[in-house]
Amino acid sequence: MLHFSRWKTTLIWLAVLAGVLFALPNFLTESQRASLPGFVPARPMTLGLDLQGGSYVLLEVDRASLVNDRLLGLREDVQLSLRNANIGFANLAEVNGGIQFNLRDPSQTAAARTALEQLTSPISSGLLAGGSVVEAELTETQPGSFRLALTEAGVNYRLSTAVAQSIEVVRRRVDELGTTEPVIQRQGLDRIMVQVPGLQDPARLKNLLNQTARLTFRLVDVSNVAQAVAAKQQPLPAGDELLMTTDEPAQPILVQRQVMISGESLTDAQAGFDQQNSQPVVNIRFDSRGAQRFGAVTQENVGRPFAIVLDDKVLSAPSIREPILGGQAQISGNFTVQTANDLAVLLRAGALPATLDIIEERTVGPGLGADSVAAGQNAGIIGGVFVIVFMLVAYGFLGLIANVALLVNVILLVALLSVLGSTLTLPGIAGIVLTMGMAVDSNVLIYERILEERRNGRSVVQSIDAGFHKALGTIMDANVTTLIAAVILFFLGSGPVRGFAVTLALGIFTTIFTALTLTRWLVSYWVRRQRPKEVPKGWISFVPHGTRIPFMAVRRAAFTITIALSLASVASLFVGGLNFGIDFTGGTVMELRSKAESADVAQIRDDLATIVEGDLQVQEFGSPRDVLIRFGTQPQDAETPQASVNAVRGALQADYDFQRVEVVGPTVSGELAWAAVFGVGASLLAIAFYVWVRFEWQFAIGALLATAHDVAMTIGFLVVSQLEFNLSSIAALLTIVGYSLNDTVVVFDRIRENLRKYKKMPIGEIIDLSLNETLSRTMLTAVTLVLALVALYGFGGDVIRVFVAPMLAGVLVGVYSSIFIAAPVLIYFKLRPETIRGGDKEADEAKPVVGTSPSRPTPSGTV
């Protein structure tokens, strides 16, 4: 495996060169990138919101309002269709989500069905869908009585169509803000994700997105008194609607339901100033058809008030003094310069086809983003230094080669993230540092195998060649298990968790390339040039050669301790419970920074006592100027989304800057909880299936039990520590699953090899032998990963710290489970029935050990 043809060498270094070129823009300033030649890549990675600040909003189409609007349209269609067919009807009304009516002449039943056939005919669901749906079904409840109801498929079709139309409207509105690289994507059937990096005013974004912007012009009913109708002193007149003005205080006003002209006829809207009083106004222009209609309406109703209605709120109701024939009009109201601009933006972008509710919001201030970048860079540099120094101490010159490969690994990973246009988040930085720690594992596997082959009497060249050859299968198995966890994490996760999964998955591919190709080429080149007489060794041997620890002798005690701790972890869920974050409970988290030298926590509690219902947590966070506020989902948010957040902003924004705001609705939190449970369970089963295919079913059970133990113990750690359990915690758990299986598979691979080598050795002794042979690799890999995680924990900032702490605990638990759970399970499930007696003490004492290798004696002791 040490021979490389010229074309292979060329391809390897072309790949490295390409990685350097594509990664280079990330280490240059914007001006330096602009001065690069045209053929040199100049696209850096996109920084996530947590690194550069900005807003993330998840919108959901209001299903109820969409259905109500569609039913209103169906009612008008039924009325028009029956009248055009000269069919008499009565009692036409919307009842329980359907349109009901009675025929005056039951003999016209067939004619009524024919007249309404167009409403019940299948409609195309689009070229891509490749089918059709029936939107409404007509049923005859009794002779002469009909009910027209929307189908589930019809509602879903309307939802899908509304989302597609809303995305374009939302995109136009966001583009009007002048932001760079907004991300607007569809999520599922009825949701839209909007991510705007670098946005300084998230409240303005929410106001723009939270309005339907349905503009209508209607005549005011002057024959009735609106105040009397509002006070229910007289009934609402037929054909009228009671709306409120935008004045302070709001005033009731009666307008006709009939829309004289709608905002769909607008061609332009610009903010300006009234020439008479210099107040901000919005100047609008209609298209030719709209101008004609507007002119006719104003000509016929001179002297009557004309209501300008936006989303069921009356902006103004001026009287028509004279016909407006030029197709231009002016909207006045209680506008400021910004609200006039925002209304113009809404009108230019067009109205949304349905109401969009904000069900999740995450906002990070630019200052906090800059702090996160600095913390992530420091953690990455310090973690890299830890790993590099450790490899030099452990393997000497071979460690130097490993460090070169590690540097190239990081460069290739950054290059891939840049080429794919991936967004780098704080968990993404954690993924890079974690990749550094785990990438060393492949080199450790190779180097330990080389040293082992050399101790068994092979020459230097033979040892190096055999080391790479025999480590190949183990490296592939170990990395595939981690890749499975990353893939499941990507498909079931969201936002930053997905960023971590992408980084981890790409890191696995770059690790395999650098370990099995680049490292092998560097070692091969060194062997050809130097012709060494001995394999280089490190300055310190962390695990002495020839250890003979009888692990299986204490397996029963280990199992007892394991069961007791696992039961205690499960019980702690019911006693203390996890400290669930808002990702799972719903609610709001705000991080504030005082404009003064210190924050007044007590005053904040007093200010919010009348705004926030239920549990309110206000605490110092980091420095004396920083405050963390947490509260659950508020009742007022059900009626008006974001009402509580807006109220808190209004109460505190004079004295505090809002560094971070996260709002998760109860719907999203419930979905995230189920996705988390399903993600962990699916990853466990998928990895167990892979181990079953690659080994035997006993190995799969051992891997499953060991990994489930690691998850349970890590959850117990989270209960005891009361660290916040959120989406990042799920990412940490799935990473632990991947790492634990990685470690377990390495041990299993050696057990399988020794089973083939020592066919008559008792299974307990084979397991002991395998554990001792891989102990050096297990400890070295754990130490390198712990060093990387310690750097993240100490220097990565508070957000990463919550993510890293359970991983640290999980790594330590993973080493224990690989030795004392996964391996002994092979004995209990009778991996080799004919030699299972070797796992019992009595059999060990009665039967001498045979079949051991002369160069590798069997560990002493009874098992």
Stockholm file with secondary structure:
# STOCKHOLM 1.0

chainA/1-863         MLHFSRWKTTLIWLAVLAGVLFALPNFLTESQRASLPGFVPARPMTLGLDLQGGSYVLLEVDRASLVNDRLLGLREDVQLSLRNANIGFANLAEVNGGIQFNLRDPSQTAAARTALEQLTSPISSGLLAGGSVVEAELTETQPGSFRLALTEAGVNYRLSTAVAQSIEVVRRRVDELGTTEPVIQRQGLDRIMVQVPGLQDPARLKNLLNQTARLTFRLVDVSNVAQAVAAKQQPLPAGDELLMTTDEPAQPILVQRQVMISGESLTDAQAGFDQQNSQPVVNIRFDSRGAQRFGAVTQENVGRPFAIVLDDKVLSAPSIREPILGGQAQISGNFTVQTANDLAVLLRAGALPATLDIIEERTVGPGLGADSVAAGQNAGIIGGVFVIVFMLVAYGFLGLIANVALLVNVILLVALLSVLGSTLTLPGIAGIVLTMGMAVDSNVLIYERILEERRNGRSVVQSIDAGFHKALGTIMDANVTTLIAAVILFFLGSGPVRGFAVTLALGIFTTIFTALTLTRWLVSYWVRRQRPKEVPKGWISFVPHGTRIPFMAVRRAAFTITIALSLASVASLFVGGLNFGIDFTGGTVMELRSKAESADVAQIRDDLATIVEGDLQVQEFGSPRDVLIRFGTQPQDAETPQASVNAVRGALQADYDFQRVEVVGPTVSGELAWAAVFGVGASLLAIAFYVWVRFEWQFAIGALLATAHDVAMTIGFLVVSQLEFNLSSIAALLTIVGYSLNDTVVVFDRIRENLRKYKKMPIGEIIDLSLNETLSRTMLTAVTLVLALVALYGFGGDVIRVFVAPMLAGVLVGVYSSIFIAAPVLIYFKLRPETIRGGDKEADEAKPVVGTSPSRPTPSGTV
#=GR chainA/1-863 SS CCCCCHHHHHHHHHHHHHHHHHHGGGGSCHHHHHTSCTTSCCCCCEECHHHHCEEEEEEEECHHHHHHHHHHHHHHHHHHHHHHTTCCEEEEEEETTEEEEEESSGGGHHHHHHHTHHHHSEEECCTTTTSEEECEEEEEEETTEEEEEECHHHHHHHHHHHHHHHHHHHHHHHHTTTCSSCEEEEETTTEEEEEEETCSCHHHHHHHHTCCCCEEEEEBCCSSCHHHHHTTSSCCCTTEEEEEESSSSCCEEEEESSCSEEGGGEEEEEEEECTTTCCEEEEEEECHHHHHHHHHHHHHTTTSBEEEEETTEEEECCBCCSCCCSSEEEECSSCCHHHHHHHHHHHHHCCCSSCEEEEEEEEECHHHHHHHHHHHHHHHHHHHHHHHHHHHHHHTHHHHHHHHHHHHHHHHHHHHHHHTTCEECHHHHHHHHHHHHHHHHHHHHHHHHHHHHHHTTCCHHHHHHHHHHHHHHHHHHHHHHHHHHHHHHHHHCCTHHHHHHHHHHHHHHHHHHIIIIIHHHHHHHHHHHHCCSSCCCCSCCSSCTTCCCCGGGGHHHHHHHHHHHHHHHHHHHHHTCCEECHHHHCEEEEEEEESSSSCCHHHHHHHHTTTCCSCEEEEECSSTTEEEEEECCCHHHHHSTTHHHHHHHHHHTTTEEEEEEEEECHHHHHHHHHHHHHHHHHHHHHHHHHHHHHSCHHHHHHHHHHHHHHHHHHHHHHHHHTCEESHHHHHHHHHHHHHHHHHHHHHHHHHHHHHHHCTTSCHHHHHHHHHHHHHHHHHHHHHHHHHHHHHHHHHSCHHHHHHHHHHHHHHHHHHHHIIIIIHHHHHHTTSSGGGGGGGSHHHHHHSCCCSCBTTBCCCCSCC
#=GC SS_cons         CCCCCHHHHHHHHHHHHHHHHHHGGGGSCHHHHHTSCTTSCCCCCEECHHHHCEEEEEEEECHHHHHHHHHHHHHHHHHHHHHHTTCCEEEEEEETTEEEEEESSGGGHHHHHHHTHHHHSEEECCTTTTSEEECEEEEEEETTEEEEEECHHHHHHHHHHHHHHHHHHHHHHHHTTTCSSCEEEEETTTEEEEEEETCSCHHHHHHHHTCCCCEEEEEBCCSSCHHHHHTTSSCCCTTEEEEEESSSSCCEEEEESSCSEEGGGEEEEEEEECTTTCCEEEEEEECHHHHHHHHHHHHHTTTSBEEEEETTEEEECCBCCSCCCSSEEEECSSCCHHHHHHHHHHHHHCCCSSCEEEEEEEEECHHHHHHHHHHHHHHHHHHHHHHHHHHHHHHTHHHHHHHHHHHHHHHHHHHHHHHTTCEECHHHHHHHHHHHHHHHHHHHHHHHHHHHHHHTTCCHHHHHHHHHHHHHHHHHHHHHHHHHHHHHHHHHCCTHHHHHHHHHHHHHHHHHHIIIIIHHHHHHHHHHHHCCSSCCCCSCCSSCTTCCCCGGGGHHHHHHHHHHHHHHHHHHHHHTCCEECHHHHCEEEEEEEESSSSCCHHHHHHHHTTTCCSCEEEEECSSTTEEEEEECCCHHHHHSTTHHHHHHHHHHTTTEEEEEEEEECHHHHHHHHHHHHHHHHHHHHHHHHHHHHHSCHHHHHHHHHHHHHHHHHHHHHHHHHTCEESHHHHHHHHHHHHHHHHHHHHHHHHHHHHHHHCTTSCHHHHHHHHHHHHHHHHHHHHHHHHHHHHHHHHHSCHHHHHHHHHHHHHHHHHHHHIIIIIHHHHHHTTSSGGGGGGGSHHHHHHSCCCSCBTTBCCCCSCC
//
